Every structure is written in structure tokens, then in C-alpha cells.
Amino acid sequence: MGPSAREQRRLQEERHWASGARGEELLAASLERRCPEVLILHDRRMPRSRANIDHIAIAASGVYVIDAKRHHGKIRIARPLFGGAQLRIAGRDRTKLLDGLDRQVGVVRAALADFAPDVTVHGCLCFIPPEGLLSDVGLPLLGTLKMSGYELLAPRKLARRLRRPGVVTPERALALHAELATRLPAA
């Protein structure tokens, strides 16, 4: 007799969690290699929640809330005749991923509200390619998908965004990093 349905669900959740954790590690290594000048906080706890924020990058162009994802299949924005736009990954509606990102961006904005209200907080989903593949994450090769004001990026495009010039000086970036590290502790 094989594992029960409950045990199968638990095992599947553990595999998904491990895959997601590995994706976060791969993205962290990629960003550290491609953007050594950008300060990054990894795996931060969200207040009053079991959820976490994968990465917060403090760059010259602002603060970036980065939600790393390891989904396989074509990624597109569907605009049905009725109803709102949908984020479709491998044909499945994954629009709720943007709701989660929106909550994370809100938490970071709230954490900076009294300390740095003038700093722009960006949010993005960053899709990590499967192990062994260098670039196939299912995103279009040209252009950038954007939904609900958030970009859907591959690691290389994200690194280019983080290296853009801006008004946040290195000294201010250090202060923002320290304040966010205090207000959003490690998970």
C-alpha cells in the first residue's frame, strides 16, 4: 500500500518548497555576480504572516521587491473578452502570484513610509530557469511583460534594471539597507 493522499500532498508541498528555495538561492547568486554594487536583503519575514519576501534590492533607481519563481512553461498575459487580465503560466491562471507580490510591496512601502517616503519601491516577479537551462524561462525574448504595474523578468533583465542609474546615493542605500534589515528581520 502506497502513501495516503494526505502524505502525497505533504510530499508534493515539500518538493515545491525545496524547488522554490533552490530558485531563490540561484537568483541570489546571479544577482550578487551581476550587480555587486547593489545591496540585497534575502528571505525577509512579513509581519503577522507565514509568508516571506524573497529578496529586497536597494539600487540607485530605488528599492526592488523581488519574488523569485520557478514555474515551467510559457508565460503570458491573457486579456479575455470578459473579466480582467490574467497571468497565464503553462496555460494555468497564476494571477494570484501578483496579489502576493502586491502584499509584499505594500509591506516594504509601509516599512519605509516614515524613514524614506520619497524612495520608489518597485515590485517584480523573477522567473528562474530550470536547472541546466541558461535562459528558457518561458518569457518572450523581446519586450517585457508587465501586469498590475509589476514587471515579469528573467534574472538577466532584472540585473539590468538594478544597474540603472538613479537618485539613491551609495550612502543612502546603506541607510535604507540597515533600516529595512531592522524593520523586516530574516525569516
ABEGO torsion letter per residue (X at the ends): XBBBAAAAAAAAAAAAAAAAAAAAAAAAAAAAAABAABBBBBGBBBBGBABBBABBBBBAAEBBBBBBBBBBEBBBBBBBABEBBBBBBGGBBAAAAAAAAAAAAAAAAAAAAAABAABBBBBBBBBBBBBGBAABAGBBABEBBBBGGBBBBBAAAAAAAAABBBABBAAAAAAAAAAAAAABBBX
